[in-house]
Amino acid sequence: MRNIIFPFKDHLPKYKQIYDEIKLLIEQGDIKANEQLPSIRQLADSLDVSRNTTLMAYEQLIAEGYIRGESRKGYFVNALEPHLHEEVSDALNAHQKTEIAPSVRIDFRADAIDQQHFPLKAWRRIANQVLTAKDVYRYGDHFGELCLRKQIAAYILQSRGVKADPNAIIIGSSTQQMLVYLGHILKDEFERIIVEDPGFDGARKAFQFHRFHFETLPVYETGADLSKLEHMKSRLIYVTPSHQSPLGVSMSIQQRHKLIHWANQVRGYIIEDDYDSEFRYTQKPFPALPSIDATRVIYLGNFSKSFLPGIRLSYMVLPQPLSDHYKERFGLFESTTSLLSQLTMAKFMEDGEWHRHLKRMRLVYKRKMQLLVSALRDAFGHHLSIIGEQSGLYVFVKVHLNHSEEWLIERAFSHGVKVYPTSRYVVHNYPDKPMIKLGFSSLSFDEIQYGIELLKRAWL
Ligand SMILES: Cc1ncc(COP(=O)(O)O)c(C=O)c1O
């Protein structure tokens, strides 16, 4: 008999979540036929719920034939009809392939970039030059190529006010990979971390890997509630000050000072994930935290939004003591990033192509954002409010209709539009109305317009 343990989400009844979890474990074959389940009392104790709650979940599973109760022995899993189960999932897969996939006409995904304006010619030319250079048929520098680190140092100084010694820059393959590596050295000194709520689930996953205990900093459409910091035990915090992920708000300069003051006071560290600050449409970008005081800031950036997600290229700037520690710990680890991509990017930046690319994309994305926002306002008026239109490659829409997030997504899907949930970013701090994420970077102007027309038909 195994114990079953999993985290509860806030918005569904607990008995339903227990029922869903056990049903899934049975359907996926993780709990086998005739295996005994924990007793009502054991399950209630391990999940910290009442016995009534576990009883209700078991009763539902019995009613649907997933499990059976045997008197004085306990609860056991019934054998599923394997053929029936396979047939159902085969039929579902076939249906998904033939019916669902082609029916998506507009996909408001936020994880892709504009292909039409990608600087393919310049990149190809430089990549070809790099391939014929003498020094590329080798492994790369463990912490990233010096030529790229120098280019990044110049770029973040000019664009974000961050003064970084190229030797304190580490190049990696992604934000999550860097956070996992960073976690290895931080967990020597820290066992808990503050994360934003709602906040980037990808970062939480990376910290979970090291079993950090979480404390959550509530973030609202008006910004983060930094007054909560005083009551927290953690001395480590992960934040996205320039464009809060996901809500899109920016931390004011006063808040930035406050955060830095806190980190100095508790002798902790701020991990600043500056993941898409290149695209700010209404004002000049706010300075990054290390431009105010770099002593206790670990600064992360990447090329996923500004250039190409698939290039898998990111970087982090470490304060001196952490940089030494990191190099000592990972000195024998090879780089996780392609040498060719690094050298090509370094030359791309050196030749001024990077600057030209950013300038062009800022304009393209600004126009797309304006179109998206005005199309949403025209279509929905007061039924919806738009959050995060000042920067980035997506917006959130808070929908003031009486529908759940699930309904809005499914309904959009039935009209050929793919839109995205926000509940995955939330730990406790659920919004009062459902919010939907709409990315626009990979869509053309016509597609954006058409997508909103379809959404209107679906939601109103
Ligand atoms: C907050 C945040 N940081 C970083 C990233 C980029 O991650 P990666 O480096 O894996 O592309 C994302 C991507 O959506 C993000 O939302």
The ligand as a MOL file (V3000), in Angstrom:
LIG
                    3D

  0  0  0     0  0            999 V3000
M  V30 BEGIN CTAB
M  V30 COUNTS 16 16 0 0 0
M  V30 BEGIN ATOM
M  V30 1 C 10.0550 35.2190 -16.4250 0
M  V30 2 C 10.7580 34.5290 -17.5360 0
M  V30 3 N 12.0830 34.4080 -17.4920 0
M  V30 4 C 12.7530 33.8230 -18.4810 0
M  V30 5 C 12.1030 33.3000 -19.5780 0
M  V30 6 C 12.9170 32.7110 -20.6820 0
M  V30 7 O 13.2570 31.4150 -20.4330 0
M  V30 8 P 14.3240 30.7370 -21.3780 0
M  V30 9 O 15.6490 31.2850 -21.0290 0
M  V30 10 O 14.1890 29.2690 -21.0800 0
M  V30 11 O 13.9330 31.0180 -22.7870 0
M  V30 12 C 10.7190 33.3620 -19.6490 0
M  V30 13 C 10.0040 32.7890 -20.7820 0
M  V30 14 O 8.8450 32.8910 -20.9970 0
M  V30 15 C 10.0220 34.0070 -18.6040 0
M  V30 16 O 8.6850 34.1300 -18.6430 0
M  V30 END ATOM
M  V30 BEGIN BOND
M  V30 1 1 1 2
M  V30 2 1 2 3
M  V30 3 2 2 15
M  V30 4 2 3 4
M  V30 5 1 4 5
M  V30 6 1 5 6
M  V30 7 2 5 12
M  V30 8 1 6 7
M  V30 9 1 7 8
M  V30 10 2 8 9
M  V30 11 1 8 10
M  V30 12 1 8 11
M  V30 13 1 12 13
M  V30 14 1 12 15
M  V30 15 2 13 14
M  V30 16 1 15 16
M  V30 END BOND
M  V30 END CTAB
M  END
